[in-house]
């Protein structure tokens, strides 16, 4: 029996950041802090002492950090800090809600921060509106499986298939044999056709040569 801690709302609806960012998030077991001052307040324009303060604080944290930094280099950048001139913010927000591994430090204007909070509260209401708690549902299904001796009727048919059936080896072999036979038939047909055309061409050449020879003899 397999318990999957996921909400139906997220089935087939998974945000996928770019590969390098996705790898960074997957490796961030403790969570991630996202630092952005928005497009109107570049963090690279902060006073040097403030930047160094952020660097010292981040270097002592167990979390990885995504820092929206407008330059190519960040002097003194700790190993747990990833900088970029742009991050897919919508994907990061979706990841924060779905996986609950992303801590966000978003320094937005007040109006934008209010809209973000309002949307998060609305989403929390949607996710929590269920007829029963997840723990109660897990207990019920566990007892259901025990009552029905393993509930084999719920098992996927794939569980009882051999690897030959699962990967449809017979179908693949049938297709390969069919393609092979068709290739042989086509090759033989082309060979016979070419041989027939070549033989007729040679015969015609012989006839033309003979006619030419007769014409020369008659002229003599």
SVG drawing of the C-alpha trace seen along z (x, -y; Angstrom):
<svg xmlns="http://www.w3.org/2000/svg" viewBox="-17 -53 52 66">
<polyline fill="none" stroke="black" stroke-width="0.4" points="0.0,0.0 1.3,-3.4 0.4,-6.7 1.0,-9.8 0.9,-13.1 -0.5,-15.3 -3.7,-17.2 -5.9,-16.4 -5.6,-20.1 -1.9,-19.5 -2.4,-16.3 -1.0,-16.9 -0.4,-20.6 3.2,-20.7 5.2,-23.9 8.5,-23.1 11.2,-25.8 14.3,-25.7 16.5,-22.7 19.4,-24.4 16.9,-26.1 15.0,-22.9 18.2,-21.1 19.0,-23.8 15.6,-23.5 15.8,-19.7 19.2,-19.9 17.8,-22.4 16.6,-19.9 16.2,-22.6 14.4,-25.1 15.1,-28.1 15.0,-31.8 14.2,-34.0 15.4,-37.6 14.1,-40.2 13.6,-43.9 11.6,-44.2 12.4,-45.8 12.3,-49.3 14.9,-48.8 18.0,-46.9 19.7,-45.1 23.1,-45.9 22.5,-49.5 22.3,-48.9 25.0,-50.3 28.1,-48.0 27.6,-47.5 24.0,-46.3 25.1,-43.9 27.9,-42.5 25.3,-42.2 23.1,-40.0 26.1,-38.0 27.1,-37.3 23.6,-36.4 23.0,-34.1 26.4,-32.3 25.3,-31.2 21.9,-29.9 21.2,-26.2 19.1,-27.3 20.0,-27.9 19.3,-31.4 18.1,-32.7 19.2,-36.3 18.0,-38.5 21.2,-40.3 21.6,-42.6 25.3,-42.1 27.3,-39.2 29.3,-38.8 28.6,-39.2 31.9,-39.7 32.1,-37.4 29.1,-35.2 28.6,-32.2 28.3,-28.7 24.6,-28.5 23.7,-31.6 22.7,-31.5 22.5,-34.8 20.7,-35.7 19.4,-38.8 16.0,-37.2 14.1,-34.3 10.8,-32.8 8.9,-34.3 5.6,-32.7 7.2,-29.2 8.9,-29.9 5.6,-31.0 3.9,-27.8 6.8,-25.7 6.5,-27.4 2.8,-26.4 3.1,-22.9 6.2,-21.6 6.3,-23.8 10.1,-23.9 10.5,-27.5 10.7,-30.3 10.1,-33.6 11.6,-37.0 9.8,-39.2 10.3,-42.9 7.4,-44.1 5.4,-47.4 2.6,-47.2 -0.2,-46.8 1.6,-43.9 2.4,-42.2 -1.3,-42.5 -2.4,-40.8 0.1,-38.0 -1.2,-37.4 -4.8,-37.5 -4.1,-34.9 -2.2,-32.7 -5.1,-32.8 -7.6,-32.0 -5.5,-29.0 -5.2,-27.8 -9.0,-27.9 -9.4,-25.8 -6.8,-23.3 -8.2,-22.8 -11.9,-22.5 -12.1,-18.7 -14.7,-16.3 -12.2,-14.6 -8.6,-15.1 -5.8,-13.4 -4.9,-11.3 -8.5,-10.0 -8.5,-9.2 -5.2,-7.3 -6.6,-5.3 -9.8,-4.4 -7.9,-3.1 -5.5,-1.1 -8.5,0.6 -10.2,1.1 -7.1,3.0 -7.0,5.1 -10.7,5.9 -10.5,7.1 -7.3,9.2 -5.0,6.8 -7.6,5.4 -6.2,7.2 -9.1,5.9 -7.5,2.4 -4.1,3.5 -3.0,2.4 -2.9,5.1 0.7,4.1 1.7,5.7 0.9,9.2 2.6,8.7 5.9,10.1 8.5,7.7 7.8,9.1 4.2,8.2 4.9,4.8 7.3,3.6 5.2,5.3 8.2,7.2 6.0,9.4 4.4,6.4 7.9,4.9 9.2,8.1 6.2,8.4 6.6,4.9 10.4,5.5 9.7,8.8 7.1,7.1 9.5,4.2 12.2,6.7 10.0,8.8 8.8,5.7 12.4,4.5 13.4,7.9 10.4,7.9 11.1,4.4 14.8,5.1 14.0,8.2 11.3,6.4 13.8,3.6 16.4,6.1 14.1,8.0 12.8,4.8 16.3,3.5 17.4,6.8 14.4,6.7 15.1,3.1 18.8,3.8 18.2,6.9 15.8,5.1 18.2,2.3 21.0,4.7 18.7,6.4 17.7,3.1 21.4,2.1 22.2,5.4 19.3,4.8 20.4,1.3 24.0,2.5 22.9,5.2 20.8,2.8 23.7,0.4 26.0,3.2 23.4,4.3 23.1,0.7 26.8,0.4 27.0,3.7 24.2,2.6 26.0,-0.7 29.1,1.2"/>
</svg>
